[in-house]
Amino acid sequence: MAYVRHGTARYGSTDITTPQAYARVRLDPVVGAAIADAYLAAPIRDERAYPAYAAFCRETVRQYHFLVGRVEFGGLGIEVRVVDIDPYPDVASMVDDVRRRRLKVWASAASGNPHPFLGDGENDMFRAVHDVFGHAATGRGFDRHGEEAAWLKHSTMYSPLARRALATETRGQNCARIFRFGGDRFPEQKAVLLPRLFSDPRSVSVRRADAELGVRAPR
């Protein structure tokens, strides 16, 4: 939706892609399975990932304050409520809420799957900003192609270092969920870095019969 897209640009997103291009993003199943296997083979935590996660956490908190900040002071003015059950059956329901400047987020504490680096509050903040700046901004859902588009869009709001952690949190977890757990449950959360290729937007597959995807490569 327009106010979210304009907001990401005002925030400083590096995105130079037309909104319509995200409808053409696809996740190749071979790539998705490779990402899933890399995630599942990784340890729960790796100290070498901590600088990326520290940057990811700082930048996520900053995005969250922009998300909920009052409109008259330059924020988006979205009211976020943390709830104990999964609040949305599909992306359309969530987008309808965001259009009214409100959002429900499934509480990290209620999932029984704690994060080894992020606290529950920080994880809730990430769920909020990813739902808005990834899914609502593209209009894409929670299947493998929609998650790929949401990761790609949201990655333009993070620094190159933080983007490495973002790939684990989105691409890694979702590929494991979809390709190895049948889409029924999330894998154990981890604080690790996937191979660098998997955090590179240039690895994304796009249907190119209509147009090219113009997201810049990592800086």
N, C-alpha and C positions, 0 to 999 in steps of 0.2 A: 504494500500500500504506500501511497505517495509520502505521507508524513514520516514513515519509518525509513524509506529510501533516502529522502532528503536529510533526515537526521544522521544516517550513517555517513553521508557525504560531508555534512557539517562537522561530524566527529573527527573526520580525517581518514576515512577509508581510502585504500588505494584502488578501489574497484573502478574500472573504466568500462564495465560491461553493461549492455542494455538489459533491462529486466526480462525481456522476452528470451534472451539467450539461456537463462537458467532453466527454462522449460525443456531444453535440449540436452541437459547434462545427463549422462548415463554412467553407471558403475559397471564396468566389465566384470563378469563373474569370476574370471581367472584372476584378475587383480584383487577383487574382493576376497577371494579365498586365500590368496597369498598374504594379504593384510591380516586376515583373521588368524592364520597360522602363526604369523610373527607376533601378534598380540598374545596369543595363548601360550607360546613358547617362552615369553619373557618372564622374568621374576616379578614378584609383587612390587618391589621397589628397587631402584638403582640410584645410588647417590650421584652418579654422573648426570642424571636427569634433573636434579634439584635446582640448578640455576634456571633451566627452562621453566620449571614449574613455579619458581618464585616470580619470574617475569609474567607468566600466565596468570598467576593469582593477582598480582598488582594490577594488571591491565583489565582483568575481569571485574574487579571491584570498581575501577574507574568507569568502565562501561555501565555497570549497574547503577552507579550514582547518576550518570547521564540519562539512563533509562527512566529512573523514577523521579529525577529532578523536576522542579516546577517549570512549566512552559515559559513563564515570564522571566525566568532566570536562565533560559537556554536549554533546559532539559526537555524530555519527551512527555513527562507528566503521566507515566503509566503506573497505575496502582497495582502492586504485586501482592498476592495472597499466597501463602504457603499452606498447602492442604495435605491431608493424610492419605488420600487416594488419588489414583491417576485421573486428572480432571477432564481430559478431552478424548473422545473416541476417535477423532480424526482432526486433521489440520484445519479444516473449514471451521470447526467449532472454536478452535483457538484463535484463528484469524478474526472471526467475528467479535471475540472479546477484545482483541488488540485494537480493532477498529474503534472500539469504545474506550480505548485507553485503560484497559484493565487486563490482568493476566493472572491465572492460577498456576502454581508450580507444585508438582508432587514433591513432598518433603524428602530430602535425602535420609533423614533420620528414620523415616517410615519404611525405607526400602530394605533394611537389614543388610546393606552392602556398603560398609563404610569405606571412605577413601583413605589411602595410606599417607597422603600429603595434605589434601584440602580438608578443612573442617566442614561440618554439615552446613553451616551458614554460607561459607564460601562456595560450596558445591551448589547450594540453592541459588545463589547469585548467578553462577554459570548457567544453570538450567534456564533461568529467566532470560538472560541476554541471548543465549543460543536460540531459544524458541522465537524471540522477536527478530534478532539480527540475522539469523540463519533461515528459519522456516517461514515466519511471517513476511520477511523481506523478499523471499523468492516465491511464496505461495506453494512451496513444495511440501509433500507429506513425509511420512515416517517409513516408507519402504526404502529399498537400497538406493534407488535413484534419487529420491527426495533427500535422504540423508547426505548423499554425495553433494548435491547442489547446496544444501544448507552449510555443510562444512566449507565448501569452496567460497561461498559468499561471506561467511563469518570470518574466514581466515584473512580477509583483506583488512580487518580491523585490528589485527595483532602484529606485533613486531616479529621479525624472522625467528628470534630465539623462542618467544612464547608460542609461535606457530607450531614448533616441534611438539610441545605438550598438547596443544589443541588437537593435533592429528591423533594422538593416543586417545584423548578423551572422546573424540567423535568418530573419526574413521576407524580406529582400532576397535573400540567397544562395539560399534554398530556392525562392523563386518563380522566380528565373533558372534554377536547375537544372531545375525541373519544367516550366515553361512555355516555355522557350527552348532548353534542352539535352536535352529528352526524358527527363529524370530520370537520364541516364547519367553525367554528370560535374558537378562544381561549377564555377562561374565563378571567375575570378580574384578573390582576396580584396581588399577595399578598406577604407579608413578614411574614410568619408564619412557624411553624414547624408541620409537620404531625406526627402521632404516630410513635414512634421509629422503629417499625417493618418495616415500609414502606421505611426506608432508609437503611435497612440491606440487603446486597447482598445475604444472605442466604435465603431470601424469593423468589428468582428468580426461575422460572420453566424452566427446560431444558429437551429436549428430550434425554433420557439417553441410548437409544438403541445403539448409536454409541460410546459415550465417556462421561466422566464426565467434568463438568465445574470446573475449579480450581481457581477461584477468591478467595482470602483470605477474611475472615470475618473482620469486622472493628476492628481496633486496640484499 
